[in-house]
């Protein structure tokens, strides 16, 4: 029987070493970097394919640095120890992070959500989440065709994570 591995969520992008003592600059990809990069937190280095490169690594110190964070890890005391991780991702176990509020959702959770209009009529199911330069779009498989809907408050009126359901107000012509 295989043991299920903990789910990791990406919390930052490792940019480059900073100084000579093993510090890294990290661009935060979370609303709560103080928690994600807190001293004692365990993190993993992952490539763009989602494969683990290194970890678990324990954060020994961190601080805000312009729009980024400076982070250092236990046992990695030189620039060479972290130099190969440029432009990789930093992930933390989901259970160590603040869970989404009632009106929030992780984007990866949206696939499979039912989509209903404000009268309660089913319109389809979210089949894909697309992150485009214009913003996040939901691909919805409807009864007769698929369509794209911007994931914005003007269209998504309510969200129920427990029921995996979105209530939307479709734009004219859709």
N, C-alpha and C positions, 0 to 999 in steps of 0.2 A: 504494500500500500504506500503510495507516494504522499509525502507531506506537502500540504499546500503552502506555497511561499507567500509572504506578506505582500500586499499590493503597495507599490511605490508610486508616488506622484512627483512629477518634475517641479522643483521649486526654484531653479536658477540655471543660468548658463555660465560655465566657467570660462572666463575670458583669457587671462594670462597671469603668470607669476607677478608678484609685486614685492620688490626688494629681494634680499638674499636669504631670508630665513624661512622660506616655505609658505609665505602668505600668497593667496590667490585673490584676484578680483572676480567677483561673481555678480552678474546682472540678475536681479531678482525677478522671478516669474510667478510671484505670489503676492497677495495683498498683505501678508503677515510675515515679513522677513525677520522680524525680531524673534518670532517663535521658530521659524524654519532654520535659522542660522544660530540658534542659541547655543551657548557653551554646554557641552555634554550631549548634544543632539547627534544621533547616528545618521549618516547619509551615504549614498552610493553614487559613484560616477558611472554614467551611462552614455553610450553612443547614440547617434540619431536613430538607429534601428531599435532602440529600447533594450539593448543587451548591456549587462553589467560589465564594466571594465575594472572597477575596483570597489572595495567596500566589504563590510561596513567601515566607515571612517568616522572617528569621533572628532567633533569640532571642539577645539580647546579655547579659541577666542574669535570674536567677530566684532565688527563695528561698521557703521555706515560710512561710506566714502564717496562723496559727490552723489551721483545717482546709482552707485553700485555699493557692494559690500566687500570688505576685506575679511577673508576667512582663513584660518589656519587649522591644521589637523594634527592630532596626536601622532608622534613618531615621524612626521614629515618635516624635517627641519632645514631643508635647503631648497633653493630654486629648482635644482635638477630633479628633485622628488616629484614636483608637480608640473613641470614644463610640458610633458607630453599630453596633458589633459586640456590644452587650449581648445576652445569651441566644442567642448563636450557638455553634457547636462548633469546637473546635480539633483538627485531624487531623495525623498524622505518617505518613511512608512506613513501611509494615510492615517493610521490611528494616532500618530504623534502630532498631527496638525489640527488646527481648528476646523471642525466640520462646517459645511456650508449652512448659512442661515436658511430660514424657511423660504425666502424668496430667491435663493441662490441654488445653483446646480453646477456640478462639474460637467464640462462640455462632453466628455466621453460617456456620460450617463444618459444623454439625450436620445441616443439611438434606441428605438423600440418604444418611445413614449407615444401614447395615443394622442391624436390632435382632434379637438372638438371646437365647434363654434360656440358663441356665447349662449345660444339656445340649448346647447347640450348635444347637438347632432354631430356624429363622428364624421371627420373629414379625411382621415387617413392615419398613417403611422410614420414617425420620423425614421427614415432609412439611412441617412447619412448626415454628418455635420461637416460643413465646408468652411474653412477659415480662409477668407478671401481678403484682398487689400481693402475692400469696401466694408468689411465686417463679417461676422459669422452668419452663414446661411444654413437653413435646414432644408434638406431634400425630403419631401413628404410624398409617400406613396398613397395616392387617393384611390377611390373605387374605380375610376376610369382612366386616370393618368397621374403622372408624377408632376410635382411643381416645387419651386423654390420659394422659401419664405424667409425674409430677413429676421434674425433672432434679436428683435428690438422691442422695447416696452410698448411702443405705439401699436405693434401687432400682437405680441404675446401678452395677454391681459392677466393670466393667472397660471401658476405652475404648482403641481402637486407631486412632490418627489415620491411620497409613499404610494400613491396610486399610479405613478408614472404617466402623468397626463398633463397636457398643455391646453389652455383655453385661449383661442386666438380670434382676432377680428381681421378678416382678410381684406386686403386692399381692393378697391373697385376693379372689376375685370378679372380677378383671379378666381 
